Amino acid sequence: MNTVSSLIILALIISTTLILINSQLSTMKPNKEKLSPYECGFDPLKTMRLPFSIRFFLVAILFLLFDLEIALLLPLPWAIQLTTPTNTLMLTFAILLLLTLGFIYEWTQGGLEWAE
């Protein structure tokens, strides 16, 4: 018997043993809550045409925006070592200023308030 087949047999024995031990040791007490389907926090027994808050999308877009900011600023330490580091720093400050002004605008407009 070669090494590959012995490793496959060993893996099958270990996985079968662990599955059997798990099925014997686990306690399963099903109830109404555990057997009901879970749909992302919504009650599956009510109507499916509930209004969905646009604030979820706003938070997701803001997260993506600030996540992309980090992706834009990630090469900054290497870009400073170029021949014109002042241009690099000016562009970096321009990006940060634009994002800061947008964040302040969203804050003053109440876009970050979760409850009205």
N, C-alpha and C positions, 0 to 999 in steps of 0.2 A: 504494500500500500504506500502510495507516495505522499508527500507532504500536503499537497493541495486537498486531496480527498480526506485525509485525516483532520485537517483544519475545518473542512465543511462539516464533517460528522461531529466534531467537537462543538462547533457553533450551533448545530441543530440540537444537540443534547443540552447545552447550556440554556438556549432560548426556550426549549420545551420545559425544562425544569423550572425556569423562572416563571413561565406562564402558569404552570400548575400550582406553584407555591402562591402566586398572586391570587389565583381563583379560590384557593382554600383559605387564605388569610383575610381577604377583603370582606367587609360587611356591607351587604347591599340591602338597604331598607327603602324601597321606592315609595314615594308618596305623590300626592296630586301636584305639588310644585315641581318635583324633579321630573315627572313624566310629561309636563306641559312643554310645548315648544317655546323656545326663547328667540325673539326676533329683535335684537339690538335695543332692548329696553322698552319696546312697545308691547302693549298687551295684544296678543294674537287673537283674542276672542272679540275684540271691539272692531269698529269699522276701520277699513284700511285707508280711507280718504281723510286722514287727519291733516290739518295744516302743519307744514314743516317750517320751522323758523329759519329765516334767512341768515340769522346770526351765526349759525353753524358754518355756513359757507364763508362768511366774513372772517371768522377766526381762522379757517383753513387757508384762505388767501393771504391773510397777514402772516401766518406761520410760513407759508411758502416764500413770501417776499423776504422775510428776515432770514430764512434759510438760504436763499439765493445770495443774500448780502454776504454771508460767510463764504460762500463759494467764490464770490468775486474778490473778496479780500484775502483769500487763502494764499495766492502767489505773491503777496506784498513783500514778505521778507526777501525773496529772491529778486523781486523787481527793484528794490532799493539799491541793490548792488550794480545796477546798470549804469551807463555813462551819464544819464540825466535823472538822478534821483528826485530832483525837485519837481519834475513833471509827474512822476509817479505819485509823489505825495500830494500834489495838487489834485490829481484825478481821484485819489483815495478820499481826500477831504470833500471833494465835490459829491462823491457817492454817499458818504456818510451824512453830509448836510442835506442832501435830497431826501434820504430816508428819514432823517430826524424831523424835517419839516412835514413830511407825509404823516409820520407818527403823531406829531403835535396836532396836525389838522384832524386826524381821526379821533384823537382824544377830545379836542374841543367840540367836535360835531356830535359826540356821544356815541360814536361807532363801537367803542370798546365797552360800553355799558351792557351787561348781560340782561338785566331786568329793567323794564321801563316803569 
